[in-house]
């Protein structure tokens, strides 16, 4: 494959977006688009890129899964010893991106991540498949490992340990809720004339301001 991608392009023809199409609340608008993404059969409609800044000022992204949504924010879960958790503890300002390419759409969220309560995290953990619970115990997320066989051996050791009962909630694992401050909805348009609308939190009015952005 050549390294020249300048000629690769396609037109975005899935449909336009206007202010009249949008809900008053960006959370309601997101829920509508997420429902449409699910109905369209996207393979991972709840997958989102989480961007953080580490203690050396370096940005990093990774895909995590949306596991909860309310007016309070967007929820995901992780190991508190992971790189993402360490970055959030140092700088809680993060960004989320939902790349719904098949619908010529993307949603970008900027906000502040905050640890969820132990009770909230426990409720979700206990609903997970047993093997996922064990994997949470087995992996020292983001830490180096000499070979995969060591991880698999740790998984089997934990299967044996918890064979006779429930898998307890690890104290090093839990949820973060991203409290949104800005949410942008992007709809691809023909000839690169995309439609972009950004909601910004208006703390004085306890609501949201909406503005249209040039593509």
Short mmCIF file of the C-alpha atoms (twelve columns), coordinates in Angstrom:
data_MODEL
# 
_entry.id   MODEL 
# 
loop_
_atom_site.group_PDB 
_atom_site.id 
_atom_site.type_symbol 
_atom_site.label_atom_id 
_atom_site.label_alt_id 
_atom_site.label_comp_id 
_atom_site.label_asym_id 
_atom_site.label_seq_id 
_atom_site.Cartn_x 
_atom_site.Cartn_y 
_atom_site.Cartn_z 
_atom_site.pdbx_PDB_model_num 
ATOM 1   C CA . UNK A 1   0.000   0.000   0.000  1 
ATOM 2   C CA . UNK A 2   1.287   3.417   -0.939 1 
ATOM 3   C CA . UNK A 3   1.755   6.032   1.771  1 
ATOM 4   C CA . UNK A 4   -0.017  8.624   -0.367 1 
ATOM 5   C CA . UNK A 5   -3.632  9.016   0.778  1 
ATOM 6   C CA . UNK A 6   -4.320  12.438  -0.745 1 
ATOM 7   C CA . UNK A 7   -6.669  11.049  -3.402 1 
ATOM 8   C CA . UNK A 8   -8.739  8.946   -0.999 1 
ATOM 9   C CA . UNK A 9   -12.013 10.697  -0.295 1 
ATOM 10  C CA . UNK A 10  -15.743 10.140  -0.292 1 
ATOM 11  C CA . UNK A 11  -18.791 12.352  -0.116 1 
ATOM 12  C CA . UNK A 12  -20.867 12.494  3.066  1 
ATOM 13  C CA . UNK A 13  -24.446 12.075  1.939  1 
ATOM 14  C CA . UNK A 14  -26.222 10.536  4.943  1 
ATOM 15  C CA . UNK A 15  -28.160 13.725  5.644  1 
ATOM 16  C CA . UNK A 16  -27.953 17.251  7.008  1 
ATOM 17  C CA . UNK A 17  -28.517 18.740  10.444 1 
ATOM 18  C CA . UNK A 18  -30.179 21.992  11.458 1 
ATOM 19  C CA . UNK A 19  -30.880 23.732  14.761 1 
ATOM 20  C CA . UNK A 20  -34.548 22.780  14.404 1 
ATOM 21  C CA . UNK A 21  -33.536 19.097  14.413 1 
ATOM 22  C CA . UNK A 22  -31.853 19.330  17.810 1 
ATOM 23  C CA . UNK A 23  -33.219 18.703  21.275 1 
ATOM 24  C CA . UNK A 24  -32.994 21.426  23.902 1 
ATOM 25  C CA . UNK A 25  -30.805 19.148  26.016 1 
ATOM 26  C CA . UNK A 26  -27.585 17.724  24.538 1 
ATOM 27  C CA . UNK A 27  -28.038 14.601  26.660 1 
ATOM 28  C CA . UNK A 28  -31.436 13.995  25.073 1 
ATOM 29  C CA . UNK A 29  -29.917 14.639  21.641 1 
ATOM 30  C CA . UNK A 30  -27.114 12.182  22.364 1 
ATOM 31  C CA . UNK A 31  -29.589 9.538   23.515 1 
ATOM 32  C CA . UNK A 32  -31.502 9.993   20.252 1 
ATOM 33  C CA . UNK A 33  -28.383 9.596   18.129 1 
ATOM 34  C CA . UNK A 34  -27.196 6.623   20.181 1 
ATOM 35  C CA . UNK A 35  -30.562 4.911   19.712 1 
ATOM 36  C CA . UNK A 36  -30.284 5.505   15.962 1 
ATOM 37  C CA . UNK A 37  -26.729 4.107   15.946 1 
ATOM 38  C CA . UNK A 38  -27.954 0.950   17.697 1 
ATOM 39  C CA . UNK A 39  -30.881 0.544   15.292 1 
ATOM 40  C CA . UNK A 40  -28.515 1.035   12.336 1 
ATOM 41  C CA . UNK A 41  -26.613 -2.045  13.461 1 
ATOM 42  C CA . UNK A 42  -23.273 -0.415  14.249 1 
ATOM 43  C CA . UNK A 43  -21.020 -3.060  15.769 1 
ATOM 44  C CA . UNK A 44  -19.868 -0.972  18.750 1 
ATOM 45  C CA . UNK A 45  -22.193 2.029   19.127 1 
ATOM 46  C CA . UNK A 46  -21.151 2.599   22.756 1 
ATOM 47  C CA . UNK A 47  -17.402 2.606   21.990 1 
ATOM 48  C CA . UNK A 48  -15.792 5.976   22.663 1 
ATOM 49  C CA . UNK A 49  -12.259 7.337   22.463 1 
ATOM 50  C CA . UNK A 50  -11.152 8.716   25.821 1 
ATOM 51  C CA . UNK A 51  -8.417  11.364  25.673 1 
ATOM 52  C CA . UNK A 52  -6.334  12.264  28.723 1 
ATOM 53  C CA . UNK A 53  -3.198  14.306  29.489 1 
ATOM 54  C CA . UNK A 54  -0.454  12.669  31.575 1 
ATOM 55  C CA . UNK A 55  1.856   14.310  34.125 1 
ATOM 56  C CA . UNK A 56  4.313   15.225  31.355 1 
ATOM 57  C CA . UNK A 57  1.663   16.998  29.312 1 
ATOM 58  C CA . UNK A 58  1.399   14.231  26.718 1 
ATOM 59  C CA . UNK A 59  -2.053  13.442  25.286 1 
ATOM 60  C CA . UNK A 60  -3.162  9.818   24.925 1 
ATOM 61  C CA . UNK A 61  -6.285  8.140   23.600 1 
ATOM 62  C CA . UNK A 62  -7.849  4.735   23.978 1 
ATOM 63  C CA . UNK A 63  -11.233 3.138   23.323 1 
ATOM 64  C CA . UNK A 64  -13.473 2.490   26.327 1 
ATOM 65  C CA . UNK A 65  -17.150 1.555   26.490 1 
ATOM 66  C CA . UNK A 66  -19.963 3.795   27.654 1 
ATOM 67  C CA . UNK A 67  -21.657 2.019   30.556 1 
ATOM 68  C CA . UNK A 68  -24.025 4.656   31.870 1 
ATOM 69  C CA . UNK A 69  -25.579 7.974   30.889 1 
ATOM 70  C CA . UNK A 70  -27.635 10.583  32.705 1 
ATOM 71  C CA . UNK A 71  -27.837 14.357  32.958 1 
ATOM 72  C CA . UNK A 72  -24.879 14.044  35.351 1 
ATOM 73  C CA . UNK A 73  -22.613 12.600  32.674 1 
ATOM 74  C CA . UNK A 74  -21.046 9.707   30.793 1 
ATOM 75  C CA . UNK A 75  -19.830 6.629   32.707 1 
ATOM 76  C CA . UNK A 76  -16.995 4.167   32.087 1 
ATOM 77  C CA . UNK A 77  -15.083 1.721   34.314 1 
ATOM 78  C CA . UNK A 78  -11.402 0.919   34.687 1 
ATOM 79  C CA . UNK A 79  -8.583  -0.248  36.945 1 
ATOM 80  C CA . UNK A 80  -7.488  2.613   39.205 1 
ATOM 81  C CA . UNK A 81  -3.871  1.590   38.589 1 
ATOM 82  C CA . UNK A 82  -4.179  2.070   34.823 1 
ATOM 83  C CA . UNK A 83  -2.505  4.815   32.820 1 
ATOM 84  C CA . UNK A 84  -5.854  6.462   32.154 1 
ATOM 85  C CA . UNK A 85  -6.734  6.566   35.853 1 
ATOM 86  C CA . UNK A 86  -3.310  7.990   36.748 1 
ATOM 87  C CA . UNK A 87  -3.734  10.711  34.127 1 
ATOM 88  C CA . UNK A 88  -7.221  11.563  35.372 1 
ATOM 89  C CA . UNK A 89  -6.029  11.825  38.965 1 
ATOM 90  C CA . UNK A 90  -3.435  14.364  37.833 1 
ATOM 91  C CA . UNK A 91  -5.678  16.211  35.372 1 
ATOM 92  C CA . UNK A 92  -9.390  15.349  35.424 1 
ATOM 93  C CA . UNK A 93  -10.181 17.322  32.260 1 
ATOM 94  C CA . UNK A 94  -10.840 14.786  29.502 1 
ATOM 95  C CA . UNK A 95  -12.448 14.425  26.093 1 
ATOM 96  C CA . UNK A 96  -14.677 11.697  24.666 1 
ATOM 97  C CA . UNK A 97  -15.309 10.973  20.984 1 
ATOM 98  C CA . UNK A 98  -18.017 8.740   19.522 1 
ATOM 99  C CA . UNK A 99  -16.989 7.986   15.887 1 
ATOM 100 C CA . UNK A 100 -20.188 6.836   14.226 1 
ATOM 101 C CA . UNK A 101 -18.587 6.835   10.770 1 
ATOM 102 C CA . UNK A 102 -21.222 4.652   9.122  1 
ATOM 103 C CA . UNK A 103 -23.793 7.381   9.812  1 
ATOM 104 C CA . UNK A 104 -21.404 10.232  8.891  1 
ATOM 105 C CA . UNK A 105 -21.664 11.392  12.490 1 
ATOM 106 C CA . UNK A 106 -19.459 12.063  15.456 1 
ATOM 107 C CA . UNK A 107 -20.075 13.423  18.930 1 
ATOM 108 C CA . UNK A 108 -17.319 15.105  20.960 1 
ATOM 109 C CA . UNK A 109 -17.647 15.676  24.708 1 
ATOM 110 C CA . UNK A 110 -15.347 17.783  26.832 1 
ATOM 111 C CA . UNK A 111 -15.625 17.735  30.592 1 
ATOM 112 C CA . UNK A 112 -14.274 16.661  33.949 1 
ATOM 113 C CA . UNK A 113 -13.938 13.051  35.091 1 
ATOM 114 C CA . UNK A 114 -14.735 12.153  38.691 1 
ATOM 115 C CA . UNK A 115 -14.623 8.826   40.507 1 
ATOM 116 C CA . UNK A 116 -17.993 7.284   41.197 1 
ATOM 117 C CA . UNK A 117 -19.063 5.992   44.583 1 
ATOM 118 C CA . UNK A 118 -18.110 2.509   45.739 1 
ATOM 119 C CA . UNK A 119 -21.785 1.548   45.782 1 
ATOM 120 C CA . UNK A 120 -22.294 2.575   42.143 1 
ATOM 121 C CA . UNK A 121 -19.168 0.725   41.020 1 
ATOM 122 C CA . UNK A 122 -20.109 -2.386  42.994 1 
ATOM 123 C CA . UNK A 123 -23.570 -2.507  41.446 1 
ATOM 124 C CA . UNK A 124 -22.091 -2.589  37.960 1 
ATOM 125 C CA . UNK A 125 -19.251 -4.987  38.830 1 
ATOM 126 C CA . UNK A 126 -21.656 -7.569  40.244 1 
ATOM 127 C CA . UNK A 127 -23.689 -7.422  37.017 1 
ATOM 128 C CA . UNK A 128 -20.681 -8.315  34.850 1 
ATOM 129 C CA . UNK A 129 -20.033 -11.827 33.480 1 
ATOM 130 C CA . UNK A 130 -18.001 -13.891 35.937 1 
ATOM 131 C CA . UNK A 131 -15.014 -14.167 33.574 1 
ATOM 132 C CA . UNK A 132 -14.926 -10.378 33.224 1 
ATOM 133 C CA . UNK A 133 -14.940 -10.063 37.009 1 
ATOM 134 C CA . UNK A 134 -11.987 -12.434 37.257 1 
ATOM 135 C CA . UNK A 135 -10.136 -10.602 34.475 1 
ATOM 136 C CA . UNK A 136 -10.489 -7.376  36.457 1 
ATOM 137 C CA . UNK A 137 -8.724  -9.056  39.373 1 
ATOM 138 C CA . UNK A 138 -6.057  -10.715 37.217 1 
ATOM 139 C CA . UNK A 139 -4.802  -7.755  35.194 1 
ATOM 140 C CA . UNK A 140 -2.496  -5.092  36.583 1 
ATOM 141 C CA . UNK A 141 -3.708  -2.841  33.806 1 
ATOM 142 C CA . UNK A 142 -1.082  -0.876  31.845 1 
ATOM 143 C CA . UNK A 143 1.827   -2.630  33.614 1 
ATOM 144 C CA . UNK A 144 4.440   -4.574  31.572 1 
ATOM 145 C CA . UNK A 145 4.284   -8.367  31.429 1 
ATOM 146 C CA . UNK A 146 6.912   -10.779 30.131 1 
ATOM 147 C CA . UNK A 147 4.470   -13.060 28.306 1 
ATOM 148 C CA . UNK A 148 0.747   -13.725 28.033 1 
ATOM 149 C CA . UNK A 149 1.077   -17.126 29.705 1 
ATOM 150 C CA . UNK A 150 1.727   -15.397 33.018 1 
ATOM 151 C CA . UNK A 151 -1.575  -13.527 32.754 1 
ATOM 152 C CA . UNK A 152 -3.435  -16.703 31.827 1 
ATOM 153 C CA . UNK A 153 -1.902  -18.483 34.805 1 
ATOM 154 C CA . UNK A 154 -3.069  -15.682 37.106 1 
ATOM 155 C CA . UNK A 155 -6.591  -15.955 35.672 1 
ATOM 156 C CA . UNK A 156 -6.674  -19.689 36.420 1 
ATOM 157 C CA . UNK A 157 -5.354  -19.105 39.932 1 
ATOM 158 C CA . UNK A 158 -8.190  -16.661 40.583 1 
ATOM 159 C CA . UNK A 159 -10.784 -19.000 39.084 1 
ATOM 160 C CA . UNK A 160 -9.681  -21.576 41.645 1 
ATOM 161 C CA . UNK A 161 -9.628  -19.036 44.472 1 
ATOM 162 C CA . UNK A 162 -13.179 -17.833 43.837 1 
ATOM 163 C CA . UNK A 163 -14.587 -21.207 42.732 1 
ATOM 164 C CA . UNK A 164 -16.901 -21.594 45.720 1 
ATOM 165 C CA . UNK A 165 -18.524 -18.181 45.812 1 
ATOM 166 C CA . UNK A 166 -19.073 -14.762 44.318 1 
ATOM 167 C CA . UNK A 167 -16.170 -12.729 42.962 1 
ATOM 168 C CA . UNK A 168 -15.748 -9.735  45.292 1 
ATOM 169 C CA . UNK A 169 -15.395 -6.194  44.013 1 
ATOM 170 C CA . UNK A 170 -11.699 -5.212  43.774 1 
ATOM 171 C CA . UNK A 171 -10.782 -2.095  45.736 1 
ATOM 172 C CA . UNK A 172 -8.564  -1.020  42.803 1 
ATOM 173 C CA . UNK A 173 -11.389 -1.002  40.241 1 
ATOM 174 C CA . UNK A 174 -14.359 1.271   39.647 1 
ATOM 175 C CA . UNK A 175 -16.132 3.882   37.614 1 
ATOM 176 C CA . UNK A 176 -15.595 7.426   36.423 1 
ATOM 177 C CA . UNK A 177 -18.313 9.826   35.413 1 
ATOM 178 C CA . UNK A 178 -17.426 12.525  32.885 1 
ATOM 179 C CA . UNK A 179 -19.427 15.654  33.714 1 
ATOM 180 C CA . UNK A 180 -19.875 17.391  30.352 1 
ATOM 181 C CA . UNK A 181 -19.103 21.060  29.791 1 
ATOM 182 C CA . UNK A 182 -19.210 21.043  25.969 1 
ATOM 183 C CA . UNK A 183 -20.885 18.608  23.584 1 
ATOM 184 C CA . UNK A 184 -20.528 18.917  19.821 1 
ATOM 185 C CA . UNK A 185 -22.654 17.104  17.246 1 
ATOM 186 C CA . UNK A 186 -21.111 16.711  13.789 1 
ATOM 187 C CA . UNK A 187 -23.016 15.564  10.711 1 
ATOM 188 C CA . UNK A 188 -21.092 15.082  7.501  1 
ATOM 189 C CA . UNK A 189 -22.224 17.116  4.497  1 
ATOM 190 C CA . UNK A 190 -21.570 17.104  0.758  1 
ATOM 191 C CA . UNK A 191 -18.510 18.972  -0.557 1 
ATOM 192 C CA . UNK A 192 -17.120 19.121  2.997  1 
ATOM 193 C CA . UNK A 193 -19.867 21.531  4.085  1 
ATOM 194 C CA . UNK A 194 -20.462 19.658  7.307  1 
ATOM 195 C CA . UNK A 195 -23.012 20.657  9.946  1 
ATOM 196 C CA . UNK A 196 -21.612 21.291  13.440 1 
ATOM 197 C CA . UNK A 197 -23.499 22.349  16.551 1 
ATOM 198 C CA . UNK A 198 -21.939 22.849  19.973 1 
ATOM 199 C CA . UNK A 199 -23.745 22.927  23.307 1 
ATOM 200 C CA . UNK A 200 -21.843 24.774  26.055 1 
ATOM 201 C CA . UNK A 201 -22.884 24.619  29.683 1 
ATOM 202 C CA . UNK A 202 -24.326 27.865  31.012 1 
ATOM 203 C CA . UNK A 203 -23.703 27.623  34.742 1 
ATOM 204 C CA . UNK A 204 -25.399 30.963  35.446 1 
ATOM 205 C CA . UNK A 205 -28.675 29.760  33.934 1 
ATOM 206 C CA . UNK A 206 -28.186 26.101  34.862 1 
ATOM 207 C CA . UNK A 207 -28.689 25.116  31.240 1 
ATOM 208 C CA . UNK A 208 -27.031 24.946  27.843 1 
ATOM 209 C CA . UNK A 209 -26.188 27.451  25.106 1 
ATOM 210 C CA . UNK A 210 -26.269 26.230  21.498 1 
ATOM 211 C CA . UNK A 211 -24.246 27.620  18.603 1 
ATOM 212 C CA . UNK A 212 -23.614 26.502  15.052 1 
ATOM 213 C CA . UNK A 213 -19.985 26.212  13.945 1 
ATOM 214 C CA . UNK A 214 -18.505 26.518  10.493 1 
ATOM 215 C CA . UNK A 215 -17.196 23.242  9.077  1 
# 
